[in-house]
Amino acid sequence: MGEGFAEDQGNNDTIFRPSARIGFEMSYPARILFEPETEQFETSIDIEFSKNWFGVLEAGILGVDVERDDFNYYSDGYFFRTGLDFNILGRETLKENDVVYFGLRYGYGKQKHGADNIIVYDEYWDTSYTTSVDGSDFESHWGEIVGGVKTELFANLFIGWSLRLRLILHETEETLMKPYRIAGFGSGGENTAIDFNYSIFYRIPF
């Protein structure tokens, strides 16, 4: 019995312990120092349901408040992403928990945005007037390719980073105003985005 178990532990194909890893994205709060107009917070959970395969769910909220001399823009919303990651690093023992992964995501975001105190100048008559764009809902769907690393610092405590390439699949048709920032995606008015994330995780073995 004991010898058989030892042999299984030495077989790379049988090493697997289900676990969940809860994460908090750290780079967005840090960006507030450089871009105080935008606040985004994001959490995640990944579950290893089969050896080196992880189901992933990421979710967060977005708030934007831009004030300029000739307009004010506001937006708030939420987003989620779901998909799969595969650990290409593999594992030879149950003590090896570091992950180097590639993955795919489907993302969805919904937000309400609008603008007021918009000053429009008429150069011909040398006059100006103030108008606004009423708040409206904006929805977006996108896909993304992800690559990253999660390294165990202490028992079950990880830090990690990821690089993401995103592509809009479908979004609300906006005739008056594009979002300043799309919740969970990136800058508005673009069909592609590249993002870098830095996160901290805690792993819960089952």
C-alpha positions, 0 to 999 in steps of 0.5 A: 500500500505504502509503496504504491502510494510512493510510486504514485507520488513520483509519477508526474501524471498522478500528482494533483491536489485540488485547490482554490487561489483567491487573488487581489489585483494590486496594480490598479490601486497603484495607478490611482497615484498617476491617474487619480481620475480612474479607480478600478478594483479587481479580485479573482479566484482560480480553481485547479480542477484537474492537474495543471488546469485551472478554471478562473473567474475575475471580477471588479468595479470601475469608477471614472470622474474626469474634470476639465475646463470645458467638460466633466465626464463620469462613469461607473460600472462592473465587469467579469472575465472567465476562462481557463489557464494551463500550467506549462511548468508542470509539477513533480511533487505536491510541494511545487506550487509555482505556476507559469501559465497561458490562458484564454478569457471571455470578458463582459463589462457594463457601465453607465457614463455621461458628461455635463458642463460641456462648453461648446465654442462657436468661433464664427459668432464668437460665443459659447454655450453649455450642454450635456450628454445624459447618462447611458448604459454601455456594454462590451464583450471581448476575448483575451489571451493571457500569459503569466506567473504565480510564485509562492513566497510563503506557505500558500501566499503567492505573488504574480503578474500577467500580460494580456492581449484583449480584442473587442468582440461586440459593444454598444453602438455609441453615436454621441460619446465613447467611454473614457475607459471600458470597465475591465478592458481598457481605454475606450474607443479602441478595439484592442488593448494590452494590459499588465497586472500585478496581483497577490494570492492566497491558496486554499488546498482542499 
